[in-house]
Amino acid sequence: MPAVKSVLVVGAGLAGAGTAIHLAQGGVAVDLVEIKPDAAALGSGITLQGNALRELRSLGVWEQVRAAGYAFDVTGIRAPDPAGSVVAEIPDARTGGPDLPAVMGMERPELARILVDRATEVGVKVRLGTTHTDLRQDADGVDVTFSDGSTGRYDLVVGADGVRSWTRRALGVDLETKPVGMGIWRAFGPRPASVTRTDLYYGGPSFIAGYCPTGEDSLYAYIVEPAQDRSTLSPEEQLATMKELSRPYHGPWDDIRETLTDPSRVNYTWFETHVLPAPWARGRVVLVGDAAHTCPPTIAQGGAMALEDAVVLAELLVERDAVDDALWETFTARRYGRARTVVDASNQLAQWQLDHVQGDIPSLMRSVAMLVSQPA
Ligand SMILES: Cc1cc2nc3c(=O)[nH]c(=O)nc-3n(C[C@H](O)[C@H](O)[C@H](O)COP(=O)(O)OP(=O)(O)OC[C@H]3O[C@@H](n4cnc5c(N)ncnc54)[C@H](O)[C@@H]3O)c2cc1C
């Protein structure tokens, strides 16, 4: 019999939706609350590595993801010169196995929609526009009050509510999320025919300029700069700033620049990082995904780590017959070191750029690829 019969999952991102789907498939009654009224609200794109695709397949959504996204197996490196010259073409590791693409770009709202639909299909009770306002646990369960005044009692609560997790704060966990020193401009829009994979432009006035196709008709493009306060800019000024920063980059960037016309499709955010020391659980409340560990997207592994947390947690809860220290020790053994290694590598890549140091990027990327090629 599973260790839990009823679970509340907080947050319908990759970690939360993934946990909810797996638990429901394992026969557990799952409520999933998401604070946003629409889980698939407007958003940018995401680069999913093979190990993320492997977990999406285990959730039963691979066919929808494959149909909606844009797969590729090579990343280009381009120079910030007038031709946007290709200086290298690097085969991406197929970390999800030989039968899955190495990388897939997707529109975030589309991915969210696919996961929430799947959760509903497998019996998860999804409550949008809802959060928890009070958590009280005892030895046998957790009493929860929700923002609509309703209450519930669960065998376990999973806090998958992202980098600023309310669940983490409700547990009294003190965790400092630090800025990495970089800020990223992102815009999403139509895919010009010249964009068929991710290309990264290193050098020039910004740290990186890049793009990723997210579907036949869509892409997201980004520029990474030293973190600065951009909050006073109006949407129109934000668009103008990103466009200006993109001017030194050519090749497909010339086509992308032409499409940068809608201020509502541009956003700016800082890279941040933290890793919660193990264990990630306090009694009958556990944190997963960005709530527990977050990294700059320099190797685009945050989504995969969130999905892997979900799979491992759900597998243990369904296999074991008690929520006890032994379960959390096994969860830590399978997740902490792997997530920590990915966060450290992501931060290292950012730091090399911040310090203008020529680090051994290929060897770092190889070691992460070897690690995450092993199923979680
Ligand atoms: C600029 C940037 C670019 C990135 N690019 C990539 C990339 O290309 N590839 C990649 O793999 N990763 C990338 N990441 C990282 C990736 O987005 C995260 O690691 C991943 O989304 C974590 O998933 P999650 O489910 O833990 O958290 P989230 O995706 O943050 O989901 C948390 C969910 O909880 C909800 N929520 C929050 N508070 C509450 C509450 N109180 N009650 C109920 N619900 C709540 C939120 O609305 C949200 O839906 C990027 C991150 C950043 C900052």
The ligand as a Tripos MOL2 file, in Angstrom:
@<TRIPOS>MOLECULE
LIG
   53    58     1     0     0
SMALL
NO_CHARGES

@<TRIPOS>ATOM
      1 C1         15.1130   33.3690  -17.0110 C.3       1 LIG1
      2 C2         14.9810   31.8920  -16.8090 C.ar      1 LIG1
      3 C3         15.0920   31.0380  -17.8890 C.ar      1 LIG1
      4 C4         15.0150   29.6690  -17.7030 C.ar      1 LIG1
      5 N1         15.1590   28.8410  -18.7730 N.ar      1 LIG1
      6 C5         15.1080   27.5050  -18.5940 C.ar      1 LIG1
      7 C6         15.2540   26.6310  -19.6920 C.ar      1 LIG1
      8 O1         15.3790   27.0490  -20.8420 O.2       1 LIG1
      9 N2         15.2280   25.2770  -19.4530 N.ar      1 LIG1
     10 C7         15.0520   24.7790  -18.1920 C.ar      1 LIG1
     11 O2         15.0230   23.5540  -18.0320 O.2       1 LIG1
     12 N3         14.8990   25.5910  -17.1370 N.ar      1 LIG1
     13 C8         14.9280   26.9290  -17.3000 C.ar      1 LIG1
     14 N4         14.7410   27.7520  -16.2460 N.ar      1 LIG1
     15 C9         14.4720   27.1500  -14.9260 C.3       1 LIG1
     16 C10        13.0680   26.5940  -14.8900 C.3       1 LIG1
     17 O3         12.1420   27.5610  -15.3370 O.3       1 LIG1
     18 C11        12.7250   26.1750  -13.4700 C.3       1 LIG1
     19 O4         13.7800   25.4380  -12.9050 O.3       1 LIG1
     20 C12        11.4700   25.3210  -13.4550 C.3       1 LIG1
     21 O5         10.4020   26.0350  -14.0270 O.3       1 LIG1
     22 C13        11.1340   24.9310  -12.0270 C.3       1 LIG1
     23 O6          9.8680   24.3300  -11.9950 O.3       1 LIG1
     24 P1          9.0170   24.3690  -10.6610 P.3       1 LIG1
     25 O7          7.7760   23.6280  -10.9640 O.co2     1 LIG1
     26 O8          9.8480   23.9590   -9.5090 O.co2     1 LIG1
     27 O9          8.7150   25.9200  -10.4010 O.3       1 LIG1
     28 P2          7.8620   26.9420  -11.2530 P.3       1 LIG1
     29 O10         7.9700   26.6830  -12.6940 O.co2     1 LIG1
     30 O11         8.2230   28.2910  -10.7530 O.co2     1 LIG1
     31 O12         6.3490   26.6180  -10.8390 O.3       1 LIG1
     32 C14         5.8390   26.9830   -9.5880 C.3       1 LIG1
     33 C15         4.3380   27.1110   -9.7030 C.3       1 LIG1
     34 O13         3.7900   27.3720   -8.4080 O.3       1 LIG1
     35 C16         2.8410   28.4080   -8.5160 C.3       1 LIG1
     36 N5          2.7780   29.0450   -7.1890 N.ar      1 LIG1
     37 C17         3.6360   29.9260   -6.6450 C.ar      1 LIG1
     38 N6          3.2450   30.2510   -5.4130 N.ar      1 LIG1
     39 C18         2.1030   29.5590   -5.1750 C.ar      1 LIG1
     40 C19         1.2320   29.4580   -4.0610 C.ar      1 LIG1
     41 N7          1.4550   30.1510   -2.9250 N.pl3     1 LIG1
     42 N8          0.1660   28.6520   -4.1630 N.ar      1 LIG1
     43 C20        -0.0750   27.9420   -5.2840 C.ar      1 LIG1
     44 N9          0.7210   27.9880   -6.3720 N.ar      1 LIG1
     45 C21         1.8050   28.7840   -6.3010 C.ar      1 LIG1
     46 C22         3.3790   29.3020   -9.5960 C.3       1 LIG1
     47 O14         2.3730   30.1300  -10.1430 O.3       1 LIG1
     48 C23         3.9070   28.2840  -10.5790 C.3       1 LIG1
     49 O15         2.9260   27.8510  -11.4920 O.3       1 LIG1
     50 C24        14.8100   29.1340  -16.4020 C.ar      1 LIG1
     51 C25        14.6880   29.9840  -15.3060 C.ar      1 LIG1
     52 C26        14.7760   31.3560  -15.5060 C.ar      1 LIG1
     53 C27        14.6590   32.2750  -14.3160 C.3       1 LIG1
@<TRIPOS>BOND
     1     1     2 1
     2     2     3 ar
     3     2    52 ar
     4     3     4 ar
     5     4     5 ar
     6     4    50 ar
     7     5     6 ar
     8     6     7 ar
     9     6    13 1
    10     7     8 2
    11     7     9 ar
    12     9    10 ar
    13    10    11 2
    14    10    12 ar
    15    12    13 ar
    16    13    14 ar
    17    14    15 1
    18    14    50 ar
    19    15    16 1
    20    16    17 1
    21    16    18 1
    22    18    19 1
    23    18    20 1
    24    20    21 1
    25    20    22 1
    26    22    23 1
    27    23    24 1
    28    24    25 2
    29    24    26 1
    30    24    27 1
    31    27    28 1
    32    28    29 2
    33    28    30 1
    34    28    31 1
    35    31    32 1
    36    32    33 1
    37    33    34 1
    38    33    48 1
    39    34    35 1
    40    35    36 1
    41    35    46 1
    42    36    37 ar
    43    36    45 ar
    44    37    38 ar
    45    38    39 ar
    46    39    40 ar
    47    39    45 ar
    48    40    41 1
    49    40    42 ar
    50    42    43 ar
    51    43    44 ar
    52    44    45 ar
    53    46    47 1
    54    46    48 1
    55    48    49 1
    56    50    51 ar
    57    51    52 ar
    58    52    53 1
@<TRIPOS>SUBSTRUCTURE
     1 LIG1         1 GROUP 0 **** ****
